[in-house]
Amino acid sequence: MFMRKEVDKTRIWKKLEKHCKSFRKVEMRDLFQKNPQRAEKFRLNLENMTVDYSKNRITERTMKYLLTLAKERHVAEKIEEMFTGEKINITENRAVLHIALRNRSKDPIYVDGKNVMPEIEAVLAKMRHFSEAVRLGTFKGHTGKKLTNIVNIGIGGSDLGPKMALEALKKYWAKDMNVYFISNIDGTACAEVLNKIDPETTLFIVSSKTFTTIETLTNAKTCRKWLVDALGEHAVAKHFVAVSTNKKEVEKFGIDPENMFEFWDFVGGRYSMWSAIGLSIALVVGMDNFEKMLDGAYAMDKHFRNAPLAENIPVILALLGVWYNDFFGMKTQAVIPYDQYLQYLPAYLQQLDMESNGKFVSLDNKYIKYATAPVLFGGAGTDVQHSFFQMMHQGTSVVPCDFIVPAISHNEIGNHHEILLANVLAQGEALMRGKTVKEAAAELKKAGKTPEEIKFLKKFKSFEGNRPSNTIVVKKVDPYSLGMLVAMYEHKVFVEGVIWNINSFDQMGVELGKQMALSILPELQNSASGILHDSSTNALINLIKKLRN
């Protein structure tokens, strides 16, 4: 299970370091000029998805070295361990089987000798029955009205996944339904949603595996009180459902256990939208579309498990991520979807990437001295072209970038989509090609600038270029392609974790601040916690108490 030699001490790692040093002055524009077939060489396809990775600081030798790294880190074997239910989450002694949630073959997958597929199929069937009953109006609210406002109460993966997916699939929403998300413990988040909805037509989904998460339960109790004040105690059973494993606490809350949807320890929160955590998705876009999303993820799963490493989309993307993060020292990664419906994808991927791989202890229980997770950020193009793209093009930090674009828009209005496509293609080319000082001077001269103006402006008008990007093209953003896209990034993150020799499936770093908050809370409520704080924290507690009085 454990690897004795840390990755940065291996011969192939040292070879990559040497290769990187010799590569720093190589210009991508020159590589394209020398090899007209470069775009075909560095391109991968899966059904209607194409990944063009030719605009990267790589040659065939680079990829040979990186693929050797993947082989030596036993990536193929680790993939198989995940798919066969091995307990690869070693700190929590758990299997990692979000892939089982979208196993459309229904072939057995075993954990501790038990086939988990019958339980997964049973929950999917329960989701279908319930979502169709709500959508058709056969499951009604307490006063007999149809439930048309869906409120998802969760945090982290119980919020970001469904929220991202429902925004991405907005074109598929039932016309009479609205969906809202409450995650933040800030009371404003809860109040803003409650001000928009009618208690008689609202269904709340409380998503918490343990049914003890403080943010989720605080928000759920506030919503429960709001409903009871309006419709009475007996309304709770008709207006609340739970996605949880804690039947006792669910019943105590007043939720009918028949309306509790289960998921399992082998599903991490940030991988859970494929489970009953996706109930809000099924309710709003329909179970057929939810299952098409599972189908797309399953297609990527099959590709990931079966494709050779050199032709494996998540593996190649992961190797490029390691190449820039660990060898070039590029500590950030941008994801830019050129599709308004995908606007929440970067936020979703922030959790997926940084919560999974933001670790400094290896599987060998050693402190790590090499870089792991980069800082991921992004936003919808073309909006971000007018915010952080200035830094992307002319900043002192180089930021590798993934561009995501659908060839076909859901809203073909005028020539909007052609302009959008032109922009995303231009950005990738501009980052790669740049503009030399000499080229900038020639443009200024052509524009009629004086020699003095040219001398002054030419550096300001130049672009370093040689900045890497991938362009990921899908035919259309629909449930199937969304499933493929998200599964692709899940597997990319996993492969990076394998190479870095870390556990990508725990999240110990989430807990410390939450634990300390519980000690500070009594002090804000004018009772002692018995915990000693630093002078800064004590002063801030006293300041806030003073301002609140």
N, C-alpha and C positions, 0 to 999 in steps of 0.2 A: 504493500500500500504506500509506504513512504519512500521517497527518493533520497538517497544518501548525499548526493552532491547537489549543492544549490546551483540553479541554472546559470548564474553569472560566473561560475567557476568552470564551466564545461568548455571543451575545446571549440565547439561550434559557436558558442557565445563570443569567445575571444576572436574567432575568425570573422564574425559579423562586426565586431568592434573595429577590426582592422579594415574591413571592407567599407564600413561607414566613413572612416577617415579619408580613404581614397576617393570617396564618392561626393564629398561635401561641395566640391566646385563643379560637379557635373550638372549641366543645364538640361532640363527636360525638353526644352525647345530644340536643342541639338539632337537629343535622342530620337525625337519625332522626325527630324530632317534626315537622319542617317537610316532610319527604318520606317518606310512608308506603311509596313504591315503591323506596326506597333499596336494600333488600336484593336486589330483582330487578335493579336497574340495575348493581350491582357484584357480579355473580355470573357464573361461567363453568362450563361443563360439557363434559366429554369422556367419552362412554360412561357408565360407572357412577362416574365421579369428578366431584365438584362442588367448586369453590373459591369460597368466600364471602369476598370482600375488602371488604365493606361497613363493617366495623368498623375503618376506617382514617381518618386525618386527611386526607381528600380530598373534593373536589367534582368535578363534571364539568370545571370549568376546570383543576383540578389535573391530571387525567388528560390533558386536551388538551395542556397544556404538556409533561408527561412523554412523551407519545407523539410530540410534535414533537422532543423531545430524541432519542428513539430513531431517528426518521427522519433527523435531521441527523447522527447518528453512524453512519448507514448499517447499522443492525442487520439489516435484511432482506438486504442484499447480503452482509454478513459470514456470515449463516446459510448462504446459498447457496455461498459460498466453502468453508465447512467441508464441506458435503454433496457438493461436487464435487471434493474432494481437493486443493484449493489448500494450499500450505505455509504455513498461518497461524501455525504455531509457528516464528516467524522467528529466534529465538535458536539453535534447533537444526536449522533448515531442514527441518522435517518437516510432513507432512500430519497432520491430527487426525481420525482416522476410527474412533472407537469406534462411531459410528453404522453403519459397514459391518458390524460384528460381528453386528448384529441387523437387517440389511437383508433382511427376509423376502420381499421381492419378487424378490430375487436379480438385480435389474437391475444392469448393470455399474457399478462405481465405479472410477475410474482414478487411479493415482498414477504420475507420470512416464510416462504412456502405457500403463501396464499395468493390466489389470483385476484387482483384488485379490480379487474374489468367489470364483473357483475355489479359491484357497488357503484362504480362510475356510471354505468349504463342506467342503473336504477335512478340515480340523481338526475341524469339528463332527461329521463322519461318524466320524472316528477316536475322538473322545470318546464317541460313542454306542456304538461297537463295544466299546471297553474297559470303559466303565462297566457295560454290560449283562453282559459276561463276568464282571466281579467280582461284581455283584449276583446273578447266577445261579449263581455258584460254578464256572464253567468255567475262569476264571483263578484259580488257587489259590496259596497260599503255598508255601514251600520244603518243608514237611512234609506237604503235601496238604490242609491245612485251609482252610476258607473264610475270606476276609479280611473281617472285620466291624468292625475298628477302623481308621478313616481318620484320619491325622494330617497336617494341612496345615502345612508349614514355610515361612513367608514373613514379610514385614514390609511395613508401609504398605498399599498397595492390594492386594498379594498376600495380605494377611491380613484387613484390615478389610472388604473387599467380601464374600468368601465367608463370613466369620464372621457378618456382619450378615444376609446373605441366608438362611443356614441357620437362624439363630435365628428369623427372620421366618417361615420355612417349616417350622417344627418339626412341625407337624401332618401334614406330608407325608413325614416320614422313613420309610425302610424299617425295619420293626419290629426287625430283627436287627442294625441298624447303629448305631454310635456314631461321633462325629466330635470331634476335638480340634484345637486350634490352638496352635502354638508360634511366637511372634514375638519376644518380648523377649530380649535377650542375657543378661539375668539368668539364671543357671543354675537358679534356682528354677523358672522357667517350664518349662524342659525336664524337670527332675526330677519335677515334679508330674504331668506327662503320662505319663512313662515308668513311674511307680509305679502307674498305673491300667490299663496295657495288657499284653497277652500278645504276645510277639514272634511266635509262630506264626500269629496272626490279625490282624496289623497291616500296613497299607499306608501308607508315607510318601510324601507328595507334596512335592517340593522345588521351590518356586516362586521362580525368580530368572532374569530375562531374560539377564543376563550370566553367571550362575553364579559370581559373585565377591562378591556382597553379604556383608559380613563377618558381620552378625548371622545371616543365613539359613544361610550355609555353616558357621559355628561350631556352630549348633544341629544342622544336618544331619550333621556329622561326629560329634558326640556321639551322635546317634541311630544312626548307622551302626555305631559301636563297640559300642553296647549290643546291637544286633542280631547282629553278628558274634560277640561274646562268647557269645551264647546259641545261635546256630544255625550259625555258621561263615561263611566268606567267600563261599561260593557262594550264600548266601541273599539277598545284596544285590539281585541282578537280579530276584528274585521279590517283593521287599518294598519296593522304591524305584522311583518314577517321577519324571520331571522335567518342569516347564513352563519352557522355556528356549529360547534360540537358540544356545547355545554347545555344539555337539555334542561337541567335543573334550574339554571339561571334564566334561561329563555322562558320557562313556565312561570317562574317567579315574577318576571317582567309583565306577564299577562298575555304572552303570545301563545297561540294554539300550537302545540308541538307538531301537529300535522303540517303546519306552515313553517317548519324549521328545515332548512336545506343544509345538508352536511358537506364538509370537505375534510381533507385528511392531512396528517402530519407530513406526508411526503410532498405536499404542495406548499412552497414558500409564498409569502404574501405578494411579492412582486411578480410571481409567476401564476397568480391565481385567477385572472380574469377568464381563463378557460373553464373554470369550475363554476359552482353555484354563485360565486362572487359576481359572475357575469349575468345574474338574474335580471338586473335592470336592463342589460342589453337585449336579452330575450323578450322582455316585456315591451320594449319600445320599438325594436325593429323586427320582432317576431323570431320564433325559435328556428324557423327554416334558415333565416339569415345568420343567426348565431351559429348554427351547425355548418353553414358554408364557411364561416370564419375558422371553425375547427378543421374543416377540409383543407383550407389553404395552409394552415399551420402543419397539418399532417403531411402535406406534399413537401414542405421544407424539411420536416423531420426525416422523411424517407431519403431525401437528397443528402442531408447532413450525415445520416448513418451509413449510406451506401456509396456515395460518390468518392472517388479517389481524392486524396488530400489536395493534389494539384488542381483539381476541378471542383473543389468544394467551396461554395460561396462563403459560408460563415468562417471556415478555416482561413481562407485567403484574407478576408477582412480582418480577422483577428491577428494574423501575422503582420499585416500592414500596421495595425495598431501598436503592436509590440515594437516593430521597426522604428517608428517615429518616437514613441514614448521612451524607450530604453536606450536607443542608440543615437538618435538625433537630439534627445532631450526636449522634445516638443510635448509639453505637459498638459495640453488642452486638445479638445476635439469638438468640432462643431457639426451639428446635424441640421440641415436646412431643407425642410419640405416645401416645395413650390406647389402647394395645394392648401387652400384655406382650411379645408376640413381636417387636415393633419396638424393643425396649429398646436395641439397639446402633445404631439409625439415627442418633441425634445424633452419636455418635463417628465414624461413617462420614462424615457430612456435615461434620464439623469438618475432616477432611482435604480433602474435595472443595472446600470453600469457602475455607479459609484457606491451603491449599497452592497453590490455583489463583490466588487474587487477593490474596494477601499480598505485594504488590510496591510498590516506590517508584520504579521507573524505567518511563517510558512507552515505547510502541513507537517514538517519535521519539528515543529515547535521551536523554530529559530527566528530571531529578528531578521527582517529582510533589509538588505542594503541597496537594492535596485528599485526602480520605479514600478509601481503597480497602477491603479486606476488613474487615468487622466481626468481633469475637470471637463465635464461635458456641458455644453450650452447650445442654444440655437433658437430658432423662431421661424415663422413663416416668411418665405420670399414672396413678394419683393420688398416687404416692409423692412426686413433687416438689412437690405442693401443701403437703407438710409439711416442705419444706426451703427452697428458694429462692423460693417464691411469696410469702413475706412481703415480700421485696425487690421482687418484680414489682408488688405492689399498693401498697405504702407507701414504697418506697425513693425516694431522691432521683434515681436514674437511671431513665429510662424505657426499657423493653426491648421492642421489637416482637417478636411471638410468632407462630409457626405452630402451630396445633393440628391434629393428624392423628387421625382417628377412623374406625373401621369401623362401619357401621350394624349389621352382623351379626357376632357373635362365634363363634369356633370352639368355644368352651366355654360353652354356654348353661346355666349352673348357677344355679338359683334366679333371683333378680332382680339378679344381679351386674351384668349388662351394662346394664340400665336405670339402675342407680345410677351406673355409669361414664359413660354418655351424659349423664345429668343433670349430672354434675360438669363435664364438658368444656364443655357449653353454658353452664353457669352461670359458669365462669371467663371465657369470652369476654365475656359480658354484663357481669360485674362489673368487668373491666378497662376496658371502654368506659364504663359508666355511672357507676361509683364511688358514693360516698355523701357528700353535702354535710354540713357541720357542722350545719346546720339540720335535716337529715334524721336525723342521728345523735342530736341532742338530742331530737327527737320520739320516736325509738325508746326512748331511755333513760327518758323521761318515761312512756311506755306501760308500760315494764318496772317502774315503781314507784320509780325512783331519786329521791333528794332533789334540790332545786335546787342544793345545793352539789356533790353527786356529778355531776350533769349538767354543771355548769360546768367541773368538773375533767376529766371523761372524754370530752366531746363531740369534742375534736380527736383524741384517741387512737382513737376509734371511726369517724372519718371517713376517706374514701378519695378521693384526688384524681380518679381515673378518667381518661378521655380517653386511655387507653393502648391502642395499636393491636394488632390481631391479625388473622390470617387463619385460617379454619377450612376444612380440607381433608377432605372426607368421601368415603370409598370404600365400596362395598357390603360388601366382605369383604377381608381380607388374604389373598390367594392369589398364586400365581406371576405371574399376569397383572397384577394391580393393583400388586404390588411393582415389576415392571418399569416400569410407567407412572410410579410415584411417584419412583423413583430417576432415571429419564431426565428427569423434570420438573425436578428439582433440578440435574442436570448442565447442562441448557440455561439455567436461571436464572442459574447462575454464569457461564456463557459470555457471556450478554447483559450482565451487569454488567461483565465484563472488557472487552467491546467499548465500552461507554459510558465506562469509565475509561481506555480506550486503553492497555491493558496486555496482555501475553502471559499468558493463563490456563493455558498448557500446559507451561511449564517449572517447575523447582523448584530453582533455584540455592541458595536458602537452606537446603536440606536438607544441603548438602555440607560447609560450612565446619567445623562442629563435628566431623563424622566425620573430616575430614582431620586436624584437630588431635589427635583421640583417638589416631590412629596414631603421632603423635610422642610422646605421653605414655606410651603402652603400654610401650615399652622401658625407660623410667625406673622404672615400677612393677615391672618384671622385673629391676631392678638392672643395667641397661646404659644407657649414655648415648645420647640421641637426637640430640644436637648442636643442639637447638632451645632458644632462650632464652625463658623464660616470665617473666611478671610475678611480683613477690614473693609475692602471694597464692597463685597456682597452685603455685609452688615450695614454699611452706610446707605447702600441702595435700598435695602429693605426699609430702613427707617425713613428715608426720603419719600418713598412711595406711600408709606403709611401716613406720613404727615400731609402729603398732597391729597390723599383720599379723605382725610378728616375735615 
